[in-house]
C-alpha cells in the first residue's frame, strides 16, 4: 500500500507534464 502512493503521485505529475507539453506544442 505504501508503495502504491509514491508511484501514483509521480505518474500523475509525469502525465500532467506530458499533456502540458502537448498543449504547448499544439
C-alpha positions as CSV (number, residue, x, y, z in Angstrom):
1,X,0.0,0.0,0.0
2,X,2.8,2.4,0.9
3,X,4.5,1.7,-2.5
4,X,1.2,2.4,-4.3
5,X,1.1,6.0,-3.0
6,X,4.5,7.3,-4.3
7,X,4.2,5.9,-7.8
8,X,0.7,7.2,-8.1
9,X,1.8,10.8,-7.4
10,X,4.9,10.5,-9.7
11,X,2.8,9.2,-12.6
12,X,0.2,12.0,-12.2
13,X,3.0,14.6,-12.5
14,X,4.5,12.9,-15.5
15,X,1.2,12.7,-17.3
16,X,0.4,16.3,-16.4
17,X,3.8,17.4,-17.8
18,X,3.2,15.4,-21.0
19,X,-0.2,16.9,-21.5
20,X,1.2,20.4,-20.8
21,X,3.9,19.9,-23.4
22,X,1.4,18.6,-25.9
23,X,-0.7,21.7,-25.5
24,X,2.3,24.0,-25.8
25,X,3.4,22.1,-28.9
26,X,0.0,22.4,-30.4
